[in-house]
């Protein structure tokens, strides 16, 4: 399982949200004390008055709510649920065919 996402300072005025392997979002300090949030592909999202607002927006754009608890992404949860259902069906068919 990949680590919980965390913000790291990569350089002066450059903050990166990463899960330890993948970049999830960025925040860059802009002139006049504002901050620009970016998605994982470095596409600008919006300009913000505070670092906190920018980090929140970048996190939400990536589908992460800022909670450090480890959990499966929504797609992985759906895949796990489908695999579990398929496993149950397989066991039921195997047992019934005996």
C-alpha positions in Angstrom: 0.0 0.0 0.0 1.3 3.5 -0.8 1.9 5.9 2.1 -0.7 8.5 2.9 -0.2 11.7 0.9 1.8 14.4 2.6 3.0 17.9 1.7 6.7 18.4 1.2 8.6 21.6 0.5 10.7 21.0 -2.6 12.2 24.5 -2.8 11.6 28.1 -1.8 7.9 28.7 -2.4 7.3 25.3 -4.0 5.2 22.7 -2.1 4.4 19.3 -3.5 1.7 16.8 -2.4 3.0 13.3 -2.9 2.2 9.8 -1.8 5.9 8.9 -1.7 5.8 7.7 -5.2 3.5 9.9 -7.3 3.1 13.6 -7.4 -0.5 14.5 -6.6 -0.5 18.3 -6.7 1.6 21.4 -6.3 1.4 24.8 -4.8 3.7 27.7 -5.9 4.1 31.0 -4.1 3.4 33.8 -6.6 4.4 37.5 -6.4 2.5 39.7 -4.0 2.1 36.9 -1.4 -0.5 34.8 -3.3 -0.3 31.1 -4.0 -1.2 29.1 -7.2 -2.5 25.6 -6.9 -1.7 23.0 -9.6 -2.9 19.5 -10.3 -0.6 16.5 -10.8 0.1 17.4 -14.4 1.2 20.9 -13.4 -2.0 22.4 -14.9 -2.9 25.6 -12.9 -6.1 25.3 -10.9 -6.6 28.7 -9.2 -4.8 31.6 -7.4 -5.3 31.8 -3.6 -4.7 34.3 -0.8 -3.3 31.7 1.6 -1.1 28.6 1.4 -3.7 26.7 3.3 -6.4 27.5 0.7 -4.1 26.6 -2.1 -3.1 23.2 -0.5 -6.7 22.4 0.1 -7.7 23.1 -3.5 -4.8 21.1 -4.9 -5.7 18.2 -2.5 -9.4 18.3 -3.5 -8.6 18.4 -7.2 -6.6 15.2 -6.7 -9.5 13.6 -4.9 -7.8 13.7 -1.5 -9.6 15.4 1.4 -6.5 16.1 3.5 -7.2 13.3 5.9 -4.0 11.4 6.6 -5.7 8.1 7.3 -4.8 5.4 4.8 -7.6 4.3 2.6 -8.3 2.9 -0.8 -9.1 5.4 -3.6 -12.7 5.2 -4.8 -11.7 3.3 -7.9 -9.7 0.7 -6.0 -12.6 0.3 -3.5 -15.0 -0.5 -6.4 -12.5 -2.9 -7.9 -12.0 -4.6 -4.6 -15.8 -4.9 -4.1 -16.3 -6.4 -7.6 -13.4 -8.9 -7.0 -15.0 -9.9 -3.7 -18.4 -10.4 -5.3 -16.8 -12.4 -8.1 -15.0 -14.6 -5.5 -18.3 -15.3 -3.7 -19.9 -16.3 -6.9 -17.0 -18.6 -7.8 -17.2 -20.3 -4.4 -20.9 -20.7 -4.6 -20.8 -22.2 -8.1 -17.9 -24.6 -7.0 -19.8 -25.7 -3.9 -23.1 -26.2 -5.8 -21.5 -28.1 -8.6 -20.2 -30.8 -6.2 
